[in-house]
Amino acid sequence: MSTVEIRNLHKSFGKLEVLKGIDFTVESGQVVCVIGPSGSGKSTLLRCVNLLEQPTSGTVVVDGIDLTDPDADIDAARRHIGMVFQQFNLFPHLTVRRNVTIAQERVLKRSKGECDHVARENLEKVGLIDKIAAYPPQLSGGQQQRVAIARALAMNPSLMLFDEPTSALDPELVGDVLSVMRKLAEDGMTMLVVTHEMGFAREVADRVVFMDGGVIVEDGPPEQVIADPQHERTREFLSRVLHPGV
Amino acid sequence: MSAVSEQQATTPTEPRKGLSPRKKQRISRSVQYAVLLVIVVVLAALADWGAIRESFLNLDVAGKGLPELFTVALRNTVIYTLSGFALGFVVGLVLALMRLSTVAPYRWISAIYIEIFRGLPILLIFLMIGSLPLAFPGFELPGGVYGSAALGLGVVSAAYMAENFRAGIQAVPKGQMEAARSLGMPHMRAMVSIVIPQAIRIVLPPLTNQLVSLLKDSSLVLMLGVTASQVELAKFGNDQSSTFANPTPILATGLTYLLITIPLGYVARRLEARQGAGR
């Protein structure tokens, strides 16, 4: 069963049409990387999947629920869709522990003990159990992003969205975040990742989607899209990304 | 060294006319000191020191105001201020949320309220509260003067605090709301648990200043007509000074206000500085 099914998705901001008819699916357990130049609409597409952006038209079906249906319970659907942001967006006034437990407690109504158990489990998974009492501003960018991943995982999502998770990080901190994401992929998590990390896309992704100008130009396994692109625009983009300055 | 550089600077061009800038500065500063000294000497010579000690620093009269100055007057001032602040805080927060609502009439109501109550003197508000029973016969505010004082100070400070809260909520990055929503929190839950706690931290300095001005405005409670047990600092000082025909109690109440306002102002500046450093 497909986890994500998007049909003829359009999104405009005022007169600016950012998504011009997107069709694509993510199968359960797949890792799909979305690449493309800035302004191509890839982040907007990702934000339409959990309706942080309201699509102008088209349908977005996640786990069999049509989120574009006006009667759909968006809050309920979002509980199962984890999201990791470029700027981490941890809650700076709360400790790491509270960041990971607050939604479990307030949204899933789990008991205090269970919240704590799940928080520890996921902080261990991202290697930051020793930072459980720290506040986000005391952590490095890479550590904050790993806490953000733990926060999303604590909700037991069936799908994880990553919006350029390493773009705001110092280069030496990127590796830690990518290795957490790689482990997640190996564990069978369904992942939709907007990224500029071509190495990660090539090694981890089951499929790579290349977007440009609000449409999907190319969609296929990484060995095809990255190693042997069929379209001129894809080739041009990849040569710029893979050989910068040439 | 300065002589050399001065020479180097002046010799190539035309010879300097009049005084050097540094000398001018020195003369100007001497004149300022001299003016200050003259004013102090003249004032000291004109003042009647014996009368000042007798009228303003009369410890006998000041002692007669104790302990009521603190146990009644200061206590009531603090009660009026804090109850007005508490009401203003709650109503102000609600007004700020209405101001940011997607429901247009809520925005209008909040905007109109803020404009009206920021534009009226508190004195006038107290006079109107006194007339409320005319509009609603038999109506009586719970708490008597205490209730009326809280209402008067509350409705006005709510207008100011609403603007503070609105600015604070808008200063919380958009990503905070998005992260909370992405975890499945409904809008109101995210506001209460994530956005508002951060907004309150941001507006702590202006809120502290609001508390200071409310403390001073609480002196207008005397317009409500208070009994001896309900008296606050300013009226207490005024009453005592008429009783003893001596202005010392007014000076004493002034010092009592400063006892609170100066530390509070200091706290506000510290909070502001800490926030500036945290960014």
Interface residues (C-beta under 8 A of the other chain):
Chain A: N50 L52 D75 A76 R78 R79 I81 G82 M83 F85 Q87 N89 L90 F91 P92 H93 I102 A103 R106 V107 L108 P137 A148 R151 A152 M155
Chain B: P173 G175 Q176 E178 A179 A180 R181 S182 L183 G184 M185 P186 R189 S193 I194 P197 Q198 R201 G278
